[in-house]
Amino acid sequence: MGSVRKRWDTSGNRYSYSRLLAIKLAKAPGQFWIDTGGQNLIGANMQHFNALSAANWLVQQHADKKIFSSLPKDMALSNARQAGAVQDEFVRIKAQKCGDVIGWKIALATPVMQKMVGLDAPISGRLHRKQVAHAPAEVSTKGYGRLLIEFEIAIQIGSTLLPSSTRHTSQSVAGAVSAVTCAFEVADDRQADYSKLAGKGLQLLADNAWNEGAVLGEWLPFSQVWPNLSAIPRADDVMGDLKGEAFINDKSVGFGYAHDLMGHPLNAIAWLANEANDRGAYLKAGDIAMLGSLVTSKFPNKGDHLRFELQGFKPIHLYVN
């Protein structure tokens, strides 16, 4: 894990998006502070589960650039509540170097991906201020176990979505969205063996869904994409039918549609708003939310140029060095 340092390169027209390795809380070479605050013990019937210990283990794994592996048996996760508590601690520690939490992301949005890791629903993660940049941007492969890029739709929340007596719906959240854009998600799978991810879904949740940041395009007012706030979202409507296509070195590597995101982006936003509430949090005004990838994940190499074109938006560019 790390934080993002944004700076202008010598051309003056591109952000350099460089990863600061491994939450460097080192007191001395090879030694890392272990956070002892909080002692997050989960539930009366799970009092022996310590979320902070699991979070510290994950921090150390990232710091030591370890290949993705299972949590120790004494830290094994039994349910999403435990995994979410570990993520909360992990994100709290990570924020010391990567900045405040400024938003959310959805991962494992499709049934195929959920089945691969043994879950029956998506998972959520958090975004950190220092790991969010604007396109065009550069990212270095150094410091990542294995750089992973996804091609997404992002939205910005204009009004807070607090919990209420009823669940959020695709129609009820529409008025809370202020802006929309295309985006790259930057992630690190730490050389995970995908053939061995069965049953690892809860650990992915604990590990903040592998997120290491985002590169955002130019925001457009949400009203330009969704002018009728009372409309019932449909897969084939003007927003659901938006096409996104990904390119690496000017060669198309896949495309998808906005309705691939849980049937419609507004469905995805409603799911995320409810998920946040279920975790004791909420989407607040100003938050960014990454709704999932329209194209399968890509693993770029040094020297690659990635481009993402979302219908109606300016293309965004990411350069790998």
C-alpha positions as CSV (number, residue, x, y, z in Angstrom):
1,M,0.0,0.0,0.0
2,G,1.1,3.6,-0.3
3,S,0.2,7.1,-1.0
4,V,0.1,9.1,-4.1
5,R,2.4,12.0,-4.7
6,K,1.1,14.4,-7.4
7,R,3.5,16.7,-9.2
8,W,3.8,18.2,-12.6
9,D,6.4,16.7,-14.9
10,T,8.7,18.7,-17.1
11,S,6.2,18.9,-19.9
12,G,3.9,20.8,-17.6
13,N,0.7,19.0,-18.7
14,R,0.6,15.7,-16.9
15,Y,0.4,14.6,-13.4
16,S,3.0,12.1,-12.2
17,Y,1.2,9.5,-10.0
18,S,3.9,7.8,-8.0
19,R,3.4,5.3,-5.3
20,L,5.1,5.9,-1.9
21,L,5.9,2.4,-0.8
22,A,4.4,0.6,2.1
23,I,3.1,2.9,4.8
24,K,6.5,3.7,6.1
25,L,6.0,3.8,9.8
26,A,9.5,2.4,10.3
27,K,11.3,3.2,13.5
28,A,14.4,1.6,12.2
29,P,15.4,-0.3,9.1
30,G,13.3,-3.5,8.8
31,Q,11.1,-2.5,11.8
32,F,7.5,-1.2,11.5
33,W,5.3,0.3,14.2
34,I,2.5,-1.9,15.1
35,D,-0.7,0.1,15.9
36,T,-2.0,-0.7,19.4
37,G,-4.9,1.7,19.4
38,G,-8.6,0.8,19.3
39,Q,-8.5,-2.9,20.1
40,N,-11.5,-3.6,17.9
41,L,-13.1,-6.7,19.3
42,I,-16.1,-7.8,17.4
43,G,-19.3,-8.8,19.1
44,A,-20.0,-10.6,22.3
45,N,-19.9,-14.0,20.7
46,M,-16.6,-13.2,18.8
47,Q,-14.7,-11.5,21.6
48,H,-11.5,-13.4,20.7
49,F,-11.4,-11.9,17.3
50,N,-9.1,-8.8,17.2
51,A,-9.6,-6.8,14.0
52,L,-6.6,-4.6,14.8
53,S,-4.2,-7.6,14.9
54,A,-5.4,-8.7,11.5
55,A,-5.1,-5.2,10.1
56,N,-1.5,-4.9,11.4
57,W,-0.7,-8.2,9.8
58,L,-2.0,-6.9,6.5
59,V,0.0,-3.7,6.9
60,Q,3.2,-5.7,7.5
61,Q,2.5,-7.9,4.4
62,H,2.3,-4.8,2.3
63,A,5.3,-3.2,3.9
64,D,7.4,-6.3,3.3
65,K,6.0,-6.6,-0.3
66,K,4.8,-10.1,0.4
67,I,2.9,-12.1,-2.2
68,F,-0.9,-12.2,-1.4
69,S,-1.5,-15.1,1.0
70,S,-4.1,-16.3,3.5
71,L,-4.4,-14.7,6.9
72,P,-2.9,-16.7,9.7
73,K,-5.3,-19.3,11.1
74,D,-5.7,-17.5,14.4
75,M,-6.9,-14.4,12.4
76,A,-9.2,-16.3,10.0
77,L,-12.3,-14.3,9.1
78,S,-15.8,-15.9,9.7
79,N,-18.1,-13.3,8.3
80,A,-18.4,-9.9,6.6
81,R,-18.8,-8.1,9.9
82,Q,-15.3,-9.2,11.0
83,A,-13.8,-8.4,7.5
84,G,-15.4,-5.0,7.5
85,A,-13.9,-4.3,11.0
86,V,-10.5,-5.3,9.8
87,Q,-10.8,-3.0,6.8
88,D,-11.8,-0.1,9.1
89,E,-8.6,-0.6,11.1
90,F,-6.5,-1.1,8.0
91,V,-7.8,2.1,6.4
92,R,-7.3,4.0,9.6
93,I,-3.7,3.0,9.8
94,K,-3.2,3.6,6.0
95,A,-4.6,7.1,6.4
96,Q,-1.6,8.1,8.4
97,K,0.4,8.2,5.2
98,C,-2.1,8.1,2.4
99,G,-4.4,10.9,3.6
100,D,-8.0,11.1,4.8
101,V,-10.7,8.9,3.4
102,I,-12.5,10.8,0.6
103,G,-14.7,8.1,-0.9
104,W,-15.7,4.5,-1.6
105,K,-15.3,1.9,-4.3
106,I,-17.3,-1.2,-5.3
107,A,-15.4,-4.4,-6.1
108,L,-16.5,-7.8,-7.2
109,A,-19.6,-6.3,-8.9
110,T,-20.4,-9.3,-11.1
111,P,-21.7,-12.7,-10.0
112,V,-18.8,-14.4,-11.9
113,M,-16.2,-12.5,-9.8
114,Q,-18.1,-13.1,-6.6
115,K,-18.3,-16.8,-7.2
116,M,-14.6,-17.0,-7.9
117,V,-13.9,-15.8,-4.3
118,G,-16.8,-17.5,-2.6
119,L,-19.1,-14.6,-2.0
120,D,-22.7,-13.9,-3.2
121,A,-22.5,-10.1,-3.1
122,P,-20.1,-7.2,-4.0
123,I,-17.8,-5.7,-1.5
124,S,-16.8,-2.1,-0.8
125,G,-13.5,-0.3,-0.1
126,R,-12.3,3.2,0.7
127,L,-10.3,5.8,-1.2
128,H,-7.6,8.0,0.3
129,R,-7.0,11.6,-0.6
130,K,-3.3,11.3,-1.5
131,Q,-4.1,8.3,-3.8
132,V,-6.5,10.2,-6.0
133,A,-5.2,12.2,-9.0
134,H,-6.6,13.7,-12.2
135,A,-5.9,12.6,-15.8
136,P,-3.6,12.6,-17.6
137,A,-1.4,10.9,-15.1
138,E,1.6,8.6,-14.8
139,V,2.0,5.6,-12.6
140,S,5.2,3.7,-11.8
141,T,5.2,-0.1,-11.6
142,K,7.8,0.2,-8.8
143,G,6.5,-0.6,-5.4
144,Y,3.5,-2.6,-6.6
145,G,3.5,-6.4,-6.3
146,R,1.6,-6.4,-9.6
147,L,-0.1,-3.2,-10.9
148,L,-3.7,-3.7,-11.9
149,I,-5.8,-1.1,-13.7
150,E,-9.6,-1.0,-14.1
151,F,-11.8,1.2,-16.3
152,E,-14.7,2.7,-14.3
153,I,-17.5,5.2,-13.9
154,A,-17.0,7.5,-10.9
155,I,-19.6,9.8,-9.3
156,Q,-19.4,12.6,-6.7
157,I,-22.0,12.8,-3.9
158,G,-23.7,16.2,-3.6
159,S,-25.8,15.6,-0.6
160,T,-25.3,13.1,2.3
161,L,-27.1,9.8,2.1
162,L,-27.9,9.1,5.8
163,P,-29.6,5.9,6.9
164,S,-33.3,6.0,7.3
165,S,-36.2,3.7,8.0
166,T,-36.3,2.6,4.4
167,R,-33.5,1.4,2.2
168,H,-32.0,3.6,-0.5
169,T,-33.1,2.9,-4.0
170,S,-31.9,3.8,-7.5
171,Q,-34.5,6.5,-7.6
172,S,-33.9,7.9,-4.1
173,V,-30.2,8.3,-4.6
174,A,-30.4,10.1,-8.0
175,G,-30.9,13.5,-6.4
176,A,-27.8,13.0,-4.2
177,V,-25.4,12.7,-7.1
178,S,-23.7,16.0,-8.2
179,A,-21.3,14.9,-10.9
180,V,-20.0,12.0,-12.9
181,T,-16.8,11.1,-14.8
182,C,-14.8,8.2,-16.2
183,A,-11.9,6.9,-14.2
184,F,-9.1,4.4,-13.8
185,E,-8.8,2.5,-10.6
186,V,-5.3,1.7,-9.6
187,A,-4.9,-1.5,-7.6
188,D,-2.3,-4.0,-6.5
189,D,-3.1,-7.8,-6.4
190,R,0.4,-8.5,-5.0
191,Q,0.9,-11.4,-7.4
192,A,-2.2,-13.2,-6.2
193,D,-2.8,-16.7,-7.7
194,Y,-6.3,-16.4,-9.0
195,S,-6.7,-20.1,-9.1
196,K,-6.4,-20.1,-5.3
197,L,-8.8,-17.2,-4.5
198,A,-11.8,-19.5,-3.7
199,G,-12.9,-18.6,-0.2
200,K,-10.7,-15.5,-0.1
201,G,-13.5,-13.0,-0.6
202,L,-13.6,-11.9,3.1
203,Q,-9.9,-11.3,3.0
204,L,-10.3,-9.1,-0.1
205,L,-12.8,-7.1,1.9
206,A,-10.4,-6.8,4.8
207,D,-7.6,-5.8,2.4
208,N,-9.6,-2.8,1.2
209,A,-10.4,-4.6,-2.0
210,W,-6.8,-4.2,-3.2
211,N,-7.4,-0.5,-3.9
212,E,-4.4,1.8,-4.3
213,G,-6.1,4.9,-5.8
214,A,-7.9,6.4,-8.7
215,V,-7.3,8.7,-11.7
216,L,-10.3,10.8,-12.5
217,G,-11.4,12.4,-15.7
218,E,-13.2,15.7,-16.1
219,W,-16.4,16.0,-14.0
220,L,-19.7,16.6,-15.8
221,P,-22.8,17.7,-13.9
222,F,-25.0,14.6,-13.3
223,S,-27.9,16.4,-14.8
224,Q,-26.3,16.2,-18.2
225,V,-26.3,12.5,-18.0
226,W,-29.5,12.0,-16.0
227,P,-31.8,15.0,-16.5
228,N,-35.0,13.5,-15.1
229,L,-34.3,12.7,-11.4
230,S,-37.7,10.9,-11.1
231,A,-37.1,8.5,-14.0
232,I,-37.0,4.8,-13.3
233,P,-33.5,3.5,-14.3
234,R,-33.5,1.0,-17.1
235,A,-30.6,-0.9,-18.6
236,D,-31.2,0.6,-22.1
237,D,-31.8,4.2,-21.0
238,V,-29.5,7.1,-21.8
239,M,-27.2,6.4,-18.9
240,G,-27.4,2.6,-18.8
241,D,-26.4,2.4,-22.4
242,L,-23.2,4.5,-22.1
243,K,-20.4,2.5,-23.7
244,G,-16.9,2.5,-22.4
245,E,-13.9,1.2,-24.3
246,A,-10.3,0.6,-23.1
247,F,-7.1,0.9,-25.1
248,I,-3.5,-0.1,-24.4
249,N,-1.0,1.4,-26.8
250,D,-3.9,2.4,-29.1
251,K,-5.2,-1.2,-29.4
252,S,-8.7,-1.9,-28.1
253,V,-8.6,-4.4,-25.2
254,G,-12.2,-4.5,-24.3
255,F,-15.5,-2.6,-23.9
256,G,-18.6,-2.6,-21.7
257,Y,-21.7,-0.6,-20.9
258,A,-22.8,1.3,-17.9
259,H,-25.7,-1.2,-17.4
260,D,-23.0,-3.8,-16.6
261,L,-22.7,-2.1,-13.2
262,M,-25.5,-4.0,-11.3
263,G,-27.9,-3.3,-14.2
264,H,-27.5,0.5,-14.0
265,P,-25.1,2.9,-12.3
266,L,-27.9,4.2,-10.0
267,N,-28.4,0.6,-8.8
268,A,-24.7,0.5,-7.9
269,I,-24.9,3.8,-6.0
270,A,-28.0,2.6,-4.1
271,W,-26.2,-0.6,-3.2
272,L,-23.1,1.3,-2.0
273,A,-25.2,3.7,0.1
274,N,-27.0,0.8,1.8
275,E,-23.7,-1.0,2.3
276,A,-22.1,2.0,3.9
277,N,-25.1,2.4,6.2
278,D,-25.0,-1.3,7.2
279,R,-21.3,-0.7,8.1
280,G,-22.2,2.2,10.4
281,A,-21.1,4.9,7.9
282,Y,-22.7,6.8,5.0
283,L,-21.9,8.5,1.7
284,K,-21.4,12.1,2.5
285,A,-21.4,15.3,0.4
286,G,-18.1,15.5,-1.5
287,D,-17.4,11.8,-1.4
288,I,-16.2,10.1,-4.6
289,A,-17.6,6.7,-5.4
290,M,-16.1,4.3,-7.9
291,L,-18.8,2.1,-9.3
292,G,-16.9,-0.8,-10.8
293,S,-15.1,-1.6,-14.1
294,L,-16.7,-1.8,-17.5
295,V,-13.8,-3.8,-18.8
296,T,-11.9,-6.8,-17.3
297,S,-8.9,-5.9,-15.2
298,K,-5.6,-5.2,-17.1
299,F,-2.0,-5.7,-16.0
300,P,0.0,-3.1,-17.8
301,N,3.7,-3.1,-18.4
302,K,6.3,-0.4,-18.1
303,G,6.0,1.9,-21.2
304,D,2.3,1.2,-21.8
305,H,-0.1,4.0,-22.5
306,L,-3.7,3.3,-21.4
307,R,-6.7,5.2,-22.7
308,F,-10.3,5.0,-21.6
309,E,-13.1,6.4,-23.6
310,L,-16.6,6.7,-22.1
311,Q,-19.3,7.9,-24.4
312,G,-20.0,11.6,-23.9
313,F,-16.8,12.2,-21.9
314,K,-13.3,13.3,-22.8
315,P,-10.9,10.3,-23.0
316,I,-8.6,9.9,-20.1
317,H,-4.9,8.8,-20.3
318,L,-2.6,6.9,-18.0
319,Y,1.1,6.3,-18.7
320,V,3.0,3.5,-17.0
321,N,6.7,3.9,-16.3
